[in-house]
Amino acid sequence: DIQMTQSPSSLSASVGDRVTITCRASQNIFSYLNWYQQKPGKAPKVLIYGASKYHSGVPSRFSGSGSGTDFTLTISSLQPEDFATYYCQQSYSVPLSFGGGTKLEIK
Amino acid sequence: EGLLVESGGGLIQPGESVRLSCAASGFTVSSNSLAWVRQAPGRGLEWVAVIFREGRTHYGESVRGRSTISKDNSKNTVDLELSGLRADDTARYYCARGLTAPGTNYYDLWGPGTPVTVSS
């Protein structure tokens, strides 16, 4: 099974900051990497799929990059509504798996 | 766009079984893969099971051997039956639709989830 490791597990930042979250797969997953955002009490929402493709309606301040085993999610200028928990997920092989999550908090 | 609504959760005794149901609208389960993902209180997301369009199924390690995912195309629903419930099965269970794109696949639509609490 493929293990997904996210870092950091938590992050404090201010509105307007640029932040980067990393995700590492235990084996090559090519570009089968998705990023989700989850707010408290809500279901997750997909932001980025295929490592770098925007899901419909996602603001351009979010971007994804990487391939193989190392991936990043970058938020170029944090907005108040971006404070949430972010998860990476590999969809290369079953069982699919999520990273442990990165909780983004207001500094 | 589509909508997913889960039901069937509640307070369950250890060792018993639960059958969760996911009702889809705005699209057909026969044309998509559907999955269950769970989240224990204060914890991260855990992939549980998937049923593909053609009916093939796969399960996560923590539920393999004691769970069954199935779908009813006529009712447009996907169910998850989990037996031998343990305290660590306590979680909110989400249903999610799989979308296939060139070179990848991802979950583009999620239900609000149904809570399962395993306790005596």
Interface residues (C-beta under 8 A of the other chain):
Chain A: D1 F30 S31 Y32 L33 N34 Y36 Q38 K42 A43 P44 K45 V46 Y49 G50 A51 K53 H55 Y87 Q89 S91 V94 P95 L96 S97 F98 G99 G100 G101
Chain B: A35 V37 G44 L45 E46 W47 V50 H58 Y59 G60 E61 Y94 A101 P102 G103 T104 N105 Y106 Y107 D108 W110 G111 P112 G113
